[in-house]
Amino acid sequence: MDFPFAVELANTSGWDMANVDFEYMSTLEPNGCFVLWQGRKRTGMATCISYGKVGWFGNLAVKSEFRRKGAGKFLVEHAIDYLRKKSVKCVGLYAYQHLSGFYERIGFKALDDFIVLKGILHGTAPERKELANAGKDVAKLAEFDTDCLGWQRERLLRSMLREEGNLSYISSINDSVQGFVMAKVYGEMAEVGPLISRCGQESVALRLARTVLAELNGLEVYAYAPSSEKLLLDVFLDAGLKEKFRVTRMFLGSATAESCVYMPESLERG
């Protein structure tokens, strides 16, 4: 992928991305990043990633003069075709709400809404009961993640744990994983997610959220919370984050059944 082109195009939409963001995507899914050309002109770009039977469609950006002319639809369908060739049965994405109709015409169906949160954290105190660092339990963590979501994200989780400065916490009872949370830290900015806990164990999700937020005091933080999880959402709002906008989670094909409270790693990778 042409990283400078992708960054320039993405940031015309106010995404605030850098070369490293697309380099990371191409490392995780080398053949899942696409640039669309018309003659000698680059007109758009898209990214996607595969997790076994589930795939995720990420970034989509098209130059303004080529919009409403089929370029976006072509890129989405090209990515879907790529994922299907990798045996993906279901493709998910997060759609800006004004674009949900565009994806519906391609065949995606809306499942639920997520709130994009952003803010500088202040005065967040950790829970009294200390949580273990997840770095030594990658295989167990990935097994729990797959059991909850039906996705196979071990390579994503391992790549996050390898990065110095990233945070990870795991909640266990008698060596059985109850949930985990991770956060990517970039200088003065951080992105919380994924966060996973079993349904019916919302208290685990709340404790995980409070613990990781306490380590991010003073940083500008992004997070993506399901609008249906009111208590979890309140933890982030009370910490100083504010709602920026909402996105709709959509799937093409039968969405995997979730038995968990779920916050995504990012909008680009689910």
DAPEQUI-V610672 format. One record per helix or strand of 3 or more residues. SS is the DSSP state (@ for helix, = for strand). FROM is the first residue (numbers start at 1). LEN is the number of residues. If there is no record, write none. Layout:
BEGIN
ss->{SS;SS}
from->{FROM;FROM}
len->{LEN;LEN}
END
This chain:
BEGIN
ss->{@;@;=;=;=;@;@;=;@;=;@;@;@;=;=;=;@;=;@;=;=}
from->{3;19;33;41;54;64;71;90;97;109;134;138;154;167;176;189;202;220;230;242;260}
len->{9;10;6;11;9;3;15;7;10;12;3;12;9;7;11;10;13;7;9;11;4}
END
